[in-house]
Amino acid sequence: MASAAHLPPAFTATHTTVDPHADTTAGEHDVTMETIVELCKRRGIIFQSSEIYGGLRGAWDFGPLGAALKDNVKAAWKRAMLQLRDDVVQLDASILMHPRVWEASGHVEGFTDPLVECTNCNQRWRADHLEPNKAGEIFCPNCGNKEFTDPKAFNLMFKTFVGPTEDTSAQVWMRPETAQAMFVDFAHVQLTSRQKIPFGIAQVGKSFRNEITPRNFIFRVREFEQMEMEFFVRPGTDEAWHDYWITQRWNWYVEHGMRPENLRIRPHAVDELSHYAKATVDVEYRFPFAWSELEGIANRTDFDLRRHSEFSGRDLSYFDQAEDERYVPYVIEPAAGVDRSALAFLVDAYRVDEAPTASGKVERRTLLKLHPSLAPIKVAVLPLSRNDKLVPTARAVSDLLKTDFITQYDDAGAIGRRYRRQDEVGTPYCVTVDFETVEDDRKVTVRDRDTMGQDRVAIDQLVGYLTERLPRC
């Protein structure tokens, strides 16, 4: 029987769980993917890679605001998984690894998707992504033909070569996941970090998959960032830890502003489980196109450590002094994508409401109701105009704030238009410097993105005012 030290702390599950075969139809949504793509391009958040050459399918660039959003998603994940815990340590492993790693993991043999080719236009498609027409017939999205070649297994790993020769002896793989390095380095990290089981190794990094049909903007791409953690536990405690991490990861999304009604936990059916998994659930999000995976949380058992022990000849077992026994740990793996999480946060934050204008009328406004910790810009400083009396004070206010908050100075256009611009990229607060500021009370107007409420705040109290409202931002 496992001691209390091997079991997770008490927790209350608050998530919604559905049947493994639950309907994936998204239903009526607040926003379309086309709207999100247009907003991202127009505001320089995310746009097509190498666009001046016609782009490359499945490749996207994150502009200034998109890069900041991704940084904030990663920082929020690291805070929850590393900074606030004593039982998880960080790894930053090489993208290129010894090719035997991928033989041991099963990727060389089994990391495949079913590939079919249209017999008319010769376009290639992933067979399980082809959708039937109203008559139930599978057809080619390019030409409409209904005949395809038989499916064949297509390995999703990118090949490359190390050194000056390009032959099989120099062939390596671009990693399709970050997880394997944490298994390969398990013994060394455990020894040098002096961690005792249960403990985890976390990593954020790039992975590469040669997807047959990249689609849905940045949802399914060929180059992406992952946030993965391998949590090593005593066999027999794995189911309790699996339940614990499902709850922890659900709570993380909700705590960072995602609406619970747009989230669900879907367990994998038996015939859906990966070869290494005892049990897996997906945290699914209601994207505009369908309910789809946001994060997978798997009970990988001792499969990976045993396989790497077998293929490398190294002992990857663990001696538990408290229990006076040696065993190969089981592993619980929460695995999320940075890009996919960023997309879900963007979709979930999108709102359209009404706002008053300077003339007393009402107009529609678009805003991203991002959690402050995720917002690319925390505070915008807006002089009422470019008047010479206002600019020095506005610049001084911006300089005051930028040491504590990511700040943008914006003086282009009417003040109402600048408010809308900041709303649309999710900036929580705008600080306006007006003539009263410089001629009378040394106070600025602070406007809240969500309520549009305004407070007059003394400049010397501004940092404290914002700190209360933007904790850890």
Helices and strands as residue ranges (DSSP letters): G 4-6, H 33-42, E 46-48, G 51-53, E 60-62, H 64-78, I 79-83, E 88-90, H 100-105, H 107-110, E 112-117, E 124-126, G 127-129, E 152-155, E 159-161, G 168-170, E 171-173, H 179-184, H 186-193, E 199-208, E 223-233, H 238-255, G 260-262, E 263-267, G 270-272, E 279-286, E 291-301, H 303-312, E 318-320, E 325-327, E 330-337, H 338-349, E 350-356, E 362-368, E 379-383, H 391-402, E 407-409, H 415-424, E 429-433, H 435-436, I 437-441, E 443-448, E 454-458, G 459-461, H 462-469
